Amino acid sequence: MPKAAKPMPIRLVCGLGNPGAEYAHTRHSAGFAAVDVLAERYGVRYWKEQAGSLVATISVRASDGTQRQVLLAKPQSYMNTSGGPLSKLMRAERITPAELLVVHDEVDLPAGEVRAKWSGGLNAHNGLRSIADKLGTRDFGRVRFGIGRPPGKMSVADWALRQLKGSFAEEFDVEAAVAADVVESVLATGLAE
């Protein structure tokens, strides 16, 4: 298998989630939560609708001291079809897959664990599959936001889509901030192959 092209500096951070209040505080919307933390840190006051996504722009400083504009995006289709709006946005902004960082929930990582990686498999994640199908490649950056496996015989869907309350919601907010820290690190220093 040929080696994937080396990633460029990230120009677009896409958080995955499901739109709507009923999904706002669920594990499946981990990507939205992390992007919302970033938006708050960078003082975003306005999200605009563009190509089926909510989009905001932040200005980040790279480790070499240069400033650059980075788009934050939250596709407003459901997770399983998020590749459609994302690919439209990338075409409109002339952003390549090598300049994309996707933040998503990951059942195969323990809750609270966050890892960044370049390219790789789709791990039965329908949001990632939709993006890979629409972009025609798996070669894009990912920040994997661990949500852990469901307890007992609970289905993964019920686990991921359950509304978080009380201490579970508080822990999730802390984990979203950790994921945002990892995104900021990738924006500053890049992503290793």
Residue, then its C-alpha position, 0 to 999 in steps of 0.5 A: m500500500p502506498k504511503a499517505a501524503k504528509p499532512m499540510p497545516i490544518r485549515l479546517v477543524c470539523g467536529l462530528g455530532n448530531p444537530g438538535a437539542e435532543y443530541a446536544h449533551t450526548r457522547h455521540s456529539a463529542g466532536f461538536a462539544a470539543v469544537d464549541v470549547l475551541a470557539e469559546r476559547y477563541g472568542v467566536r461570537y458568530w456561526k454562519e451557515q455555509a454548505g450545510s455546516l455551521v462555520a466560524t473562523i479563528s486565528v491561531r498561532a503556529s509554533d513558528g510564530t505565524q498566524r493563520q485562519v482556521l475554519l471550525a465546522k459542525p455539519q448539520s446533517y446527521m452523523n451518518t451523512s456528515g461527509g456531504p456537507l463537509s465535502k461541499l464546504m471543503r470544495a467551496e473553501r479549496i481545502t484538501p483532505a490533508e488540511l482537515l482535522v476531524v474530531h469524533d467520538e471513539v468507543d474503542l478508547p476509554a472515556g476521557e482518553v484523547r488521541a490524535k492521528w493521521s489517516g487510518g481505518l474507519n473503525a465502524h464509525n459511520g461519520l468517518r465512513s461518510i467523510a472518507d466516501k465523499l472525499g475519496t480518501r481516508d488520509f485526513g487527521r483525526v482527534r479521537f475523543g474516547i467515550g468508552r464501551p457501554p456497560g453490560k448489555m447496553s447497545v453502543a447506540d443507546w450509550a452514545l445517544r443517551q443524554l448526559k446529566g449530573s456528574f456524567a455531563e460534568e466529566f464530559d465537559v472536562e473531556a471536551a476541554v481535553a480534546a480541545d487542548v489536543v486540537e490546539s496542539v495539532l494546530a500549533t505543531g502539526l500532526a505526525e504521520 
